[in-house]
Amino acid sequence: MAAGSWPAVRYNRNQLTFPLGTTMTDRPLPSLCVTLFGSGAPKASALSKALEQRLTVGLDALASPADGDAFAEQFELRVFATAPPADAALWLNQTLHGVVVVFVDEKILEEAALLDWLRAAARQLAAEPGRHLLIAVPLSDDLKERWQAERETLGRYQTLPWSTLGEEAERADKLALRVLNAMVRVLATAVLDTPEWKLRVFLSHAKQDGLYLAQSVRHFIENQHWLDRFYDAEDIEPGLSWEDQLRHGVGTSIVLVLRTDAYDRRFWCRTEVRWAELFGVPVVVVDARSSLVYPASDLPFEGAQTVRVPDGNLPRILFAVLRAALQEMLFLRSVRQLRALARLPARPETVHVLPVVSGISAIVYACDQLRDAGAAPRFVVYPDPPLRDGFLRAAQILTGTVDARLMTPRQILEEAAG
């Protein structure tokens, strides 16, 4: 592996795709690994495959042909029925962060080598709080009690019993959402230095024809205690500027656009989308329009994930939200790693980070923030792949006015490698 490139990481079963013993010295590590353990027994195997499908199919959909392997280089999924081919500490240390998911059934409790490996993993988690997460999914109450009996290792971590995930038909979706949220949270804890962080969803909607949809989505989010939300009718504090609160809410959330027929014409809906563009925050669009033909729109939705829910499948919305959040956090974690490797200036005021570049106004805002940032070098960093040519040239002209370089993480590494 070249020192100036990200490791070549893929979705893999039972194998490593980077050399054991790699450490973060002069080259980057993958940001995140999810390791699934299922015993191979029929039920555990089926649940493991269902979770794998919900994670990999949705995450593959994030990458367009133009993206190349940029996303895959930051995330890996591994699936095992036995102990991995390396000791737990070494295994976990091959990525910056990890989420270990174990389907606890009778057979897995009889796998002595695997249990020893998981105990060692639990001790490693205790030694580095917050860096990795362990999610055990007991398939019965008896299995939960037996797992939690190991109080010094496995039992010290809160379990997620299969029976607590709602009705049988919805459990696979709910488990996948919880695992996706754990993936986002373990990255956000490191990026934002906030152990109690929760993902917040800003509900942008037109009252004229989107109120009932917004209320349904809000209620669904409220039932997911691991999520937070911003809903204007309830979350704007009296006595403070409501416009400032809306603007701050957009800038600190994933913006969920409920795009009904009236949405594009409403002033404050348009303003919220423009704020999201300005701040470079992720946007997910729920296309709830009913017409067959629409006029052209100038709203910057080209790069936003879009979902439809004509069947009322609200989890589909949360899957899109969590995938957008994961993409953002993987990028922010890579920027933090570039700083640790001295590929970017240590002074945060000289680097403006844009998780999403959906329009030229984001570049203008970045330049305004850097104008008085002090001595060069200055950077505007955005995710791979590079912007398309015309947009890129205009953006480079703008960043040049403040002596800033417009670069992606891969470009920074390639330049450092010479």
PyMOL commands that set and color helices and strands:
alter all, ss='L'
color gray80, all
select helices_A, chain A and resi 42-60+65-67+72-74+88-92+108-110+112-127+141-148+154-156+162-164+168-192+207-222+232-235+242-251+263-265+267-279+314-340+348-350+360-370+389-400+409-417
alter helices_A, ss='H'
color red, helices_A
select strands_A, chain A and resi 32-37+75-80+97-104+132-138+199-205+227-230+254-259+283-287+305-307+351-353+378-381+404-407
alter strands_A, ss='S'
color yellow, strands_A
deselect
rebuild
show_as cartoon
